[in-house]
Amino acid sequence: MQLIYDELSIEIFKYNAKPINLFLTNKKWYNIFRDLYAQIKWLIYKYDKAHALFYAVRLGNYFITEDVIQALFSKNVILFRYFIQ
């Protein structure tokens, strides 16, 4: 039952436009916000595979980690040449 609740919470998190408002409400939402799987789903849903990596970097240190970057590459995000330059 807990697994269903977690998956449903991640889906709710994915559709939220500003997750900072959600994760400030309680510790459960904060843990979902820090979950790598939830972060990747949110980035790809909100910014698509074309811009997910750019916006992950733009969101700053509290969001971007080495694990997030590796997970994005495993989901085949698009890495544009201008972003590397």
C-alpha positions as CSV (number, residue, x, y, z in Angstrom):
1,M,0.0,0.0,0.0
2,Q,2.9,2.4,0.8
3,L,4.3,1.8,-2.7
4,I,1.0,3.0,-4.3
5,Y,1.0,6.0,-2.1
6,D,4.5,6.9,-3.0
7,E,3.9,6.5,-6.8
8,L,0.7,8.6,-6.5
9,S,2.7,11.3,-4.6
10,I,5.3,11.4,-7.2
11,E,2.7,11.8,-9.9
12,I,1.2,14.7,-8.0
13,F,4.7,16.2,-7.6
14,K,5.3,15.8,-11.3
15,Y,2.4,18.0,-12.2
16,N,3.1,20.7,-9.7
17,A,4.4,23.9,-11.4
18,K,6.4,25.1,-8.3
19,P,7.5,22.2,-6.2
20,I,9.1,24.5,-3.6
21,N,5.6,25.3,-2.4
22,L,4.8,21.7,-2.0
23,F,7.9,20.5,-0.3
24,L,7.8,23.2,2.3
25,T,4.5,21.8,3.6
26,N,5.8,18.7,5.4
27,K,8.6,16.2,5.7
28,K,7.0,13.6,3.4
29,W,6.8,16.1,0.5
30,Y,10.4,17.1,1.2
31,N,11.5,13.5,1.0
32,I,9.7,13.1,-2.3
33,F,11.4,16.3,-3.6
34,R,14.8,14.9,-2.7
35,D,14.0,11.6,-4.4
36,L,16.0,11.2,-7.6
37,Y,13.2,9.4,-9.5
38,A,10.8,12.2,-8.7
39,Q,13.2,14.9,-9.7
40,I,13.9,13.3,-13.0
41,K,10.2,12.8,-13.8
42,W,9.4,16.4,-12.9
43,L,12.3,17.8,-15.0
44,I,11.4,15.7,-18.1
45,Y,7.6,16.5,-17.7
46,K,8.1,20.2,-17.2
47,Y,10.9,21.0,-19.6
48,D,10.9,18.0,-22.0
49,K,14.0,16.0,-22.8
50,A,15.4,18.9,-24.9
51,H,15.8,21.4,-22.0
52,A,15.7,19.2,-18.9
53,L,19.5,19.3,-18.3
54,F,19.7,23.1,-18.9
55,Y,16.9,23.8,-16.3
56,A,18.4,21.3,-13.8
57,V,21.6,23.3,-13.8
58,R,19.6,26.6,-13.7
59,L,17.7,25.5,-10.6
60,G,21.0,25.5,-8.7
61,N,22.8,23.6,-6.0
62,Y,19.8,22.4,-4.1
63,F,18.5,20.6,-7.1
64,I,21.4,19.5,-9.3
65,T,23.7,16.7,-8.2
66,E,25.9,14.2,-10.0
67,D,23.2,11.6,-9.6
68,V,20.6,13.8,-11.3
69,I,22.9,14.4,-14.2
70,Q,23.7,10.7,-14.6
71,A,20.0,9.8,-14.4
72,L,19.1,12.4,-17.0
73,F,21.7,11.0,-19.4
74,S,20.3,7.5,-18.8
75,K,16.9,8.9,-19.9
76,N,18.5,10.1,-23.1
77,V,18.1,13.8,-22.6
78,I,19.3,16.0,-25.5
79,L,22.6,17.8,-24.9
80,F,22.8,20.9,-27.2
81,R,26.0,22.2,-28.5
82,Y,25.3,25.8,-27.2
83,F,24.9,24.4,-23.7
84,I,28.4,22.9,-23.7
85,Q,29.9,26.1,-25.1
